[in-house]
Amino acid sequence: MRAIDLSQISWRKSSYSNTTGGDCLEVADNIPALIPVRDSKAPSQGALLFGLDAWAGFIGAVKQS
């Protein structure tokens, strides 16, 4: 697997994150075929990379709960 440089991508805070400093999830949706996700309170700890199908399944499951 090749390394993916995430240092120059644009992150946005999830609309489900709160404004008081808790539950801060950031996503970047400008990379073809991948959705990087990270904790905005600890960005240096890296990101999880989801394929498009896995991300769609995750979002679908969250919406159902």
Helices and strands as residue ranges (DSSP letters): E 12-13, E 25-27, E 34-39, G 43-45, E 48-51, H 52-64
